[in-house]
Amino acid sequence: MTRREHGFTLVELMVVVAIVGITATLAIASFGGRENDPLDEASAASALLREASRQAIAAGPVREDVALANNLVARTRLRIAPDGDGAVIALERVAEDAPPATTYAWVELNRHYIGGDVELYATADVPAIDPGTVTPVPLASQTEVLCEPNGQCSPKTLFLRDKRDSVRLRVIVLPCNGNPAVLEGW
């Protein structure tokens, strides 16, 4: 039996079509425009808050002369600021200058951008445990959550929602520890 010298068999063509189809499906899934999920963004903000508390404990107190000269207690902070169509949450820690200087700078350790289909709508300086207890205000300027060397962070509530306003979440930071909670509703 002799094999033809030209063309491909039907089986060979079907295998190539299947491989191309699978590859195209994977490429579209990987690079396609996926909507941001408010729960994912709230979880990311919560993880940064936990890390800020952990970093504050690990770094210990601010050097005494720097703390006194600058009225500084916090070792780390989350800086939350509007950025274009979204917001940036940056984890920063205090870096003291070498003695005898009593100056310091905030050094960024990590950054997370909230944008796309999710809005960091507002913040409040109190932990809003029950929905409806705090009226959110638009995030118009920078705000921060300060974490002390004992791991305690300043109380704050971050409000997130999707642009369709079908999902509303809040991330609360209680003043007693650095463990934030993600709760549904405003």
C-alpha positions as CSV (number, residue, x, y, z in Angstrom):
1,M,0.0,0.0,0.0
2,T,1.5,3.4,-1.0
3,R,0.8,6.7,0.7
4,R,-0.3,9.7,-1.3
5,E,2.4,12.3,-1.6
6,H,0.2,15.4,-1.4
7,G,-2.3,16.9,1.1
8,F,-3.4,16.1,4.7
9,T,-5.8,13.4,5.9
10,L,-9.1,14.4,7.4
11,V,-7.9,13.2,10.9
12,E,-4.8,15.4,10.7
13,L,-6.9,18.5,9.8
14,M,-9.3,17.8,12.6
15,V,-6.5,17.5,15.2
16,V,-5.0,20.9,14.0
17,V,-8.5,22.6,14.2
18,A,-9.0,21.2,17.7
19,I,-5.6,22.4,18.9
20,V,-6.1,25.9,17.4
21,G,-9.6,26.1,19.0
22,I,-8.3,25.1,22.4
23,T,-5.4,27.6,22.2
24,A,-7.7,30.4,21.1
25,T,-10.1,29.7,24.0
26,L,-7.3,29.8,26.5
27,A,-5.9,33.0,25.0
28,I,-9.3,34.8,25.2
29,A,-9.8,33.6,28.8
30,S,-6.4,34.8,29.8
31,F,-6.3,38.2,28.1
32,G,-10.0,39.0,27.9
33,G,-11.3,42.0,29.8
34,R,-12.5,40.4,33.1
35,E,-14.6,42.5,35.3
36,N,-13.2,43.4,38.7
37,D,-15.1,41.7,41.5
38,P,-15.8,43.9,44.5
39,L,-15.2,41.0,46.8
40,D,-11.7,40.4,45.3
41,E,-10.9,44.1,45.8
42,A,-12.3,44.1,49.3
43,S,-10.2,41.0,50.1
44,A,-7.1,42.7,48.6
45,A,-7.7,45.8,50.8
46,S,-8.3,43.6,53.8
47,A,-5.0,41.7,53.1
48,L,-3.1,45.0,53.0
49,L,-4.6,46.1,56.3
50,R,-3.6,42.8,57.9
51,E,-0.1,43.2,56.5
52,A,0.2,46.8,57.8
53,S,-0.6,45.5,61.3
54,R,1.9,42.6,61.0
55,Q,4.6,44.9,59.7
56,A,4.0,47.4,62.5
57,I,4.5,44.6,65.1
58,A,7.6,43.2,63.3
59,A,9.3,46.6,63.0
60,G,8.7,47.6,66.6
61,P,8.4,51.1,68.0
62,V,9.6,54.2,66.2
63,R,12.9,55.5,67.6
64,E,12.2,57.6,70.7
65,D,13.8,60.8,69.5
66,V,12.0,60.6,66.1
67,A,8.7,59.8,67.8
68,L,9.0,62.8,70.2
69,A,10.2,65.3,67.6
70,N,7.4,64.4,65.2
71,N,4.6,63.3,67.5
72,L,4.7,60.0,65.7
73,V,3.4,56.7,67.1
74,A,2.4,54.8,64.0
75,R,4.9,52.5,62.5
76,T,3.0,51.6,59.3
77,R,0.1,53.1,57.4
78,L,-2.3,52.5,54.6
79,R,-2.5,55.5,52.4
80,I,-5.8,55.6,50.4
81,A,-6.0,58.2,47.7
82,P,-8.1,58.8,44.5
83,D,-6.2,58.0,41.3
84,G,-7.8,58.8,38.0
85,D,-10.9,56.7,37.7
86,G,-10.0,54.6,40.7
87,A,-8.1,54.6,44.0
88,V,-4.7,53.5,45.2
89,I,-4.1,51.8,48.5
90,A,-0.5,51.9,49.4
91,L,1.2,50.1,52.4
92,E,3.9,52.3,53.8
93,R,6.2,52.1,56.8
94,V,8.3,54.7,58.7
95,A,12.0,54.8,57.9
96,E,13.9,56.9,60.4
97,D,17.0,58.8,59.3
98,A,20.3,57.9,61.0
99,P,20.9,59.5,64.4
100,P,21.3,62.3,65.4
101,A,18.7,63.3,62.8
102,T,15.1,63.2,64.1
103,T,13.5,63.0,60.7
104,Y,11.8,60.2,58.9
105,A,10.1,59.3,55.6
106,W,7.3,57.0,54.6
107,V,8.6,54.2,52.4
108,E,6.1,52.3,50.2
109,L,6.2,48.6,50.6
110,N,3.2,47.5,48.5
111,R,0.5,49.1,46.3
112,H,-2.9,48.0,45.1
113,Y,-5.0,49.8,42.5
114,I,-8.8,49.7,42.7
115,G,-10.4,50.6,39.4
116,G,-12.3,49.3,36.4
117,D,-15.7,48.1,37.5
118,V,-15.2,48.6,41.2
119,E,-15.2,52.0,43.1
120,L,-13.7,52.7,46.4
121,Y,-16.7,55.0,47.1
122,A,-15.9,56.4,50.5
123,T,-14.2,56.1,53.8
124,A,-15.4,56.8,57.4
125,D,-13.3,57.2,60.5
126,V,-15.5,54.8,62.5
127,P,-16.0,51.1,62.1
128,A,-19.4,50.7,60.5
129,I,-20.4,47.3,61.9
130,D,-24.1,47.5,61.1
131,P,-25.3,48.6,57.6
132,G,-26.8,52.1,57.6
133,T,-24.9,53.4,60.6
134,V,-22.5,55.5,58.6
135,T,-23.4,57.6,55.5
136,P,-20.5,57.2,53.0
137,V,-19.0,60.3,51.5
138,P,-17.1,60.4,48.2
139,L,-13.4,59.7,48.3
140,A,-12.2,63.2,47.3
141,S,-8.8,63.3,49.1
142,Q,-6.2,61.1,50.7
143,T,-7.0,59.3,53.9
144,E,-5.0,56.9,56.0
145,V,-5.1,54.0,58.4
146,L,-2.3,54.2,61.0
147,C,-1.0,51.1,62.7
148,E,1.0,51.2,65.9
149,P,3.8,48.8,67.0
150,N,1.3,46.8,69.1
151,G,-0.6,46.0,65.9
152,Q,-3.6,48.2,66.6
153,C,-4.8,50.2,63.7
154,S,-6.9,53.4,63.6
155,P,-10.6,52.6,63.1
156,K,-11.8,53.0,59.6
157,T,-14.5,51.8,57.2
158,L,-13.8,51.4,53.5
159,F,-16.9,51.2,51.2
160,L,-16.7,49.5,47.9
161,R,-19.3,48.9,45.2
162,D,-19.4,47.8,41.6
163,K,-20.4,50.4,39.0
164,R,-23.8,48.8,38.5
165,D,-24.4,49.3,42.2
166,S,-25.5,45.7,42.5
167,V,-22.8,44.7,45.1
168,R,-21.9,46.9,48.1
169,L,-19.3,45.8,50.6
170,R,-17.5,47.4,53.4
171,V,-14.1,46.7,55.0
172,I,-14.0,47.6,58.6
173,V,-11.0,48.1,60.9
174,L,-11.8,47.8,64.6
175,P,-9.5,49.9,66.8
176,C,-8.7,46.8,69.0
177,N,-6.7,44.9,66.5
178,G,-5.4,44.9,62.9
179,N,-7.8,42.2,61.7
180,P,-10.2,43.8,59.2
181,A,-13.5,42.3,58.3
182,V,-15.3,42.3,54.9
183,L,-19.1,42.7,55.3
184,E,-21.9,43.0,52.9
185,G,-24.0,46.2,52.5
186,W,-23.6,49.8,53.5
